Amino acid sequence: MRAGVLAGIAGFATFLLIHQLWIVPIWFIAPAGALVAAVGGAAAGAAYAVLLPHLPRRPWTAFAMMVGIGAVLLPAIIIAELRGPIYEMDAGGGGRFLVPGPEALTDVVVGLLASATIAGAGLGWLIGRNRRAVATAALAAFAFAVGPGHNIPLLGGTPVVAKEIAILAVVVGVASVVLVEGHARLLRRWPASDRSVGGGS
């Protein structure tokens, strides 16, 4: 899970940097965001360790991870686009909800979290064909939704969707490369006895 934690932190740092340069500084979320990123990265690392035997060899592994993450978030993106905007963001990075609170909550829970988790479970089954693959992939997909995909339901149907997807692609790309390469380096460093208990995942 170590590589997963590193990947989560790297993706989150990339998100903060892009937000600083392209939108507004939001460094105040760094402490809480780093914790969420580390936990989500650990979940991603666990799923990666289970699915790795079924993934393409490096250097294509990171690309396969990017495609997989995109696949589990795609239903949420489609739902958000079909539903239309629920949040209006102002120039300073703040904003207001355009729908009642319960409706917005449903959009997040069902449209994002549930759809990503179900898609992750399905992808885990297609790749790993066992319950462990399904469970770990579903948990990782939930983590992707909470982490990199958290703005999907809020910004769907708005003019900033293209910017959102571009940021999401860069963050996922960085995290995928760090996960794959970090995992490979840890496997070379740790003894075989430690690998069996997740030392390099």
Backbone torsions as a table, in degrees:
resi	resn	phi	psi	omega
1	MET	NA	-12.4	-177.4
2	ARG	-59.7	-44.6	179.1
3	ALA	-63.7	-35.1	177.8
4	GLY	-64.8	-42.0	177.6
5	VAL	-62.3	-45.5	177.6
6	LEU	-59.9	-41.3	179.8
7	ALA	-64.1	-42.1	178.6
8	GLY	-62.1	-44.6	179.2
9	ILE	-65.4	-41.7	179.6
10	ALA	-63.1	-42.8	178.0
11	GLY	-63.6	-41.6	-179.8
12	PHE	-66.7	-41.7	177.7
13	ALA	-62.3	-39.1	177.1
14	THR	-62.8	-42.5	178.2
15	PHE	-60.1	-45.9	-179.9
16	LEU	-63.3	-40.8	-179.1
17	LEU	-65.7	-45.0	178.8
18	ILE	-63.2	-41.4	178.9
19	HIS	-61.1	-39.1	178.0
20	GLN	-62.6	-44.4	-173.4
21	LEU	-82.4	-31.0	-169.2
22	TRP	-109.6	-24.9	-176.0
23	ILE	-125.4	-97.3	176.5
24	VAL	-142.7	155.7	176.5
25	PRO	-66.6	134.2	176.5
26	ILE	-134.6	38.7	-176.4
27	TRP	-64.3	-17.3	-179.9
28	PHE	-63.7	-19.3	179.3
29	ILE	-87.3	-1.0	-172.9
30	ALA	-55.7	-47.5	-177.4
31	PRO	-60.9	-52.0	-179.8
32	ALA	-68.0	-40.1	-179.2
33	GLY	-64.5	-37.4	178.6
34	ALA	-64.8	-37.4	177.7
35	LEU	-65.1	-46.2	177.8
36	VAL	-61.5	-42.1	-179.2
37	ALA	-64.4	-40.0	-179.6
38	ALA	-66.4	-43.8	179.2
39	VAL	-65.8	-45.2	177.9
40	GLY	-63.6	-39.0	177.6
41	GLY	-64.1	-38.1	176.9
42	ALA	-61.2	-41.3	177.5
43	ALA	-63.7	-41.8	177.9
44	ALA	-64.2	-40.3	178.7
45	GLY	-63.2	-39.8	178.3
46	ALA	-63.9	-43.6	178.4
47	ALA	-65.4	-40.4	-179.7
48	TYR	-61.5	-42.4	179.6
49	ALA	-61.6	-36.6	179.9
50	VAL	-74.0	-40.2	-174.4
51	LEU	-86.9	-14.9	-173.8
52	LEU	-52.6	-42.2	-179.7
53	PRO	-60.5	-18.6	-177.3
54	HIS	-102.5	-0.4	-178.3
55	LEU	-94.8	159.3	177.7
56	PRO	-62.9	155.9	178.2
57	ARG	-70.3	156.1	172.9
58	ARG	-58.7	144.2	10.8
59	PRO	-89.6	8.0	-175.9
60	TRP	-83.3	-8.9	-176.2
61	THR	-63.2	-44.3	-179.6
62	ALA	-63.2	-39.5	178.1
63	PHE	-63.4	-40.6	177.9
64	ALA	-62.4	-38.4	177.1
65	MET	-63.9	-43.2	178.7
66	MET	-59.9	-45.1	179.6
67	VAL	-63.0	-42.1	179.9
68	GLY	-62.9	-44.5	178.6
69	ILE	-64.4	-41.4	176.5
70	GLY	-60.7	-38.1	-178.7
71	ALA	-66.0	-38.9	-178.5
72	VAL	-76.0	-23.3	177.9
73	LEU	-91.7	-15.1	-177.1
74	LEU	-59.2	-44.3	178.0
75	PRO	-57.1	-39.2	179.2
76	ALA	-65.7	-38.1	178.4
77	ILE	-64.8	-44.1	179.5
78	ILE	-63.2	-45.7	179.3
79	ILE	-59.5	-44.0	-179.0
80	ALA	-63.7	-39.3	179.7
81	GLU	-69.4	-39.3	179.9
82	LEU	-70.6	-33.8	-177.1
83	ARG	-75.4	-35.0	-177.8
84	GLY	96.0	173.5	-174.2
85	PRO	-66.6	141.3	173.3
86	ILE	-121.4	-2.8	-175.8
87	TYR	-144.4	136.7	178.4
88	GLU	-112.5	117.8	-178.4
89	MET	-96.4	137.3	178.1
90	ASP	-95.1	177.1	-174.4
91	ALA	-64.5	-24.3	-178.3
92	GLY	-88.3	2.6	179.5
93	GLY	96.6	-9.5	175.6
94	GLY	-87.0	-165.4	178.5
95	GLY	166.4	-169.9	-179.4
96	ARG	-146.1	151.2	177.4
97	PHE	-75.8	141.5	179.8
98	LEU	-98.4	-4.1	-179.9
99	VAL	-130.2	162.2	178.0
100	PRO	-59.9	153.4	-178.2
101	GLY	-52.7	-49.1	-180.0
102	PRO	-59.8	-36.9	178.7
103	GLU	-67.5	-41.0	178.3
104	ALA	-64.4	-40.7	178.5
105	LEU	-62.9	-41.6	177.8
106	THR	-63.0	-40.8	178.7
107	ASP	-60.5	-39.1	-179.7
108	VAL	-72.9	-48.6	-174.7
109	VAL	-68.5	-47.1	-176.5
110	VAL	-86.8	-50.9	-174.5
111	GLY	-67.5	-30.3	-178.7
112	LEU	-108.2	-65.2	-171.0
113	LEU	-65.2	-48.5	-178.1
114	ALA	-69.0	-43.2	-178.1
115	SER	-64.3	-40.9	179.0
116	ALA	-67.0	-41.7	-179.4
117	THR	-63.7	-43.4	178.8
118	ILE	-65.1	-43.0	177.9
119	ALA	-62.9	-39.5	178.1
120	GLY	-64.0	-42.7	178.0
121	ALA	-61.6	-42.8	178.5
122	GLY	-63.6	-41.8	179.0
123	LEU	-66.2	-39.7	176.9
124	GLY	-59.7	-39.5	178.5
125	TRP	-68.4	-42.6	-179.7
126	LEU	-62.2	-36.6	-176.8
127	ILE	-86.6	-50.3	-172.4
128	GLY	-95.6	-27.0	178.7
129	ARG	59.2	33.7	174.6
130	ASN	-151.3	165.6	-174.3
131	ARG	-65.5	-35.4	-180.0
132	ARG	-64.8	-41.1	177.9
133	ALA	-63.3	-42.0	179.1
134	VAL	-62.5	-47.5	-176.3
135	ALA	-65.9	-46.6	-177.5
136	THR	-69.8	-37.0	178.7
137	ALA	-68.6	-38.0	177.6
138	ALA	-63.9	-42.7	179.1
139	LEU	-66.0	-41.5	178.0
140	ALA	-63.6	-40.8	179.2
141	ALA	-62.8	-40.1	175.6
142	PHE	-60.3	-41.9	178.9
143	ALA	-65.2	-39.0	177.0
144	PHE	-62.5	-38.7	-179.6
145	ALA	-66.3	-43.8	-180.0
146	VAL	-68.0	-37.9	-177.2
147	GLY	-85.6	-99.0	-174.9
148	PRO	-59.9	-28.8	-175.0
149	GLY	-94.3	11.2	-170.2
150	HIS	-62.4	-26.1	-178.2
151	ASN	-88.6	-5.0	-174.7
152	ILE	-54.2	-52.3	-178.2
153	PRO	-70.5	-24.8	-177.8
154	LEU	-77.3	-35.5	-173.5
155	LEU	-103.2	-3.1	179.9
156	GLY	-58.1	136.6	178.1
157	GLY	78.0	9.9	-179.9
158	THR	-109.0	166.8	-179.3
159	PRO	-65.7	-13.6	-176.6
160	VAL	-95.1	10.7	-178.4
161	VAL	-60.8	-42.1	-179.2
162	ALA	-61.2	-41.8	177.6
163	LYS	-63.7	-42.7	179.3
164	GLU	-59.6	-46.1	-178.7
165	ILE	-66.4	-37.0	177.8
166	ALA	-63.3	-45.7	178.3
167	ILE	-62.9	-43.9	179.8
168	LEU	-59.8	-41.9	-179.4
169	ALA	-63.9	-42.7	180.0
170	VAL	-66.4	-44.8	-179.2
171	VAL	-61.9	-46.9	179.8
172	VAL	-64.7	-38.7	178.8
173	GLY	-62.2	-48.1	179.0
174	VAL	-61.3	-47.8	-178.7
175	ALA	-62.1	-38.9	-179.7
176	SER	-65.6	-43.8	179.4
177	VAL	-64.5	-44.1	179.7
178	VAL	-63.9	-40.5	178.9
179	LEU	-61.9	-51.3	-176.1
180	VAL	-65.3	-49.5	-177.3
181	GLU	-71.7	-37.6	177.2
182	GLY	-63.9	-42.4	178.3
183	HIS	-62.3	-43.6	-179.5
184	ALA	-62.8	-41.9	-179.4
185	ARG	-69.1	-38.8	177.8
186	LEU	-65.3	-36.0	177.6
187	LEU	-64.6	-34.3	178.6
188	ARG	-73.1	-28.8	-175.2
189	ARG	-86.7	-40.2	-173.3
190	TRP	-84.5	142.9	175.8
191	PRO	-62.8	158.2	-178.5
192	ALA	-59.1	-32.5	-179.2
193	SER	-65.5	-31.6	179.9
194	ASP	-79.4	-28.0	-179.3
195	ARG	-62.8	-33.9	-175.7
196	SER	-65.8	-20.3	179.6
197	VAL	-109.0	18.9	173.4
198	GLY	90.5	16.9	-177.8
199	GLY	-59.9	-30.6	-176.7
200	GLY	-108.3	8.0	-175.4
201	SER	-84.4	NA	NA
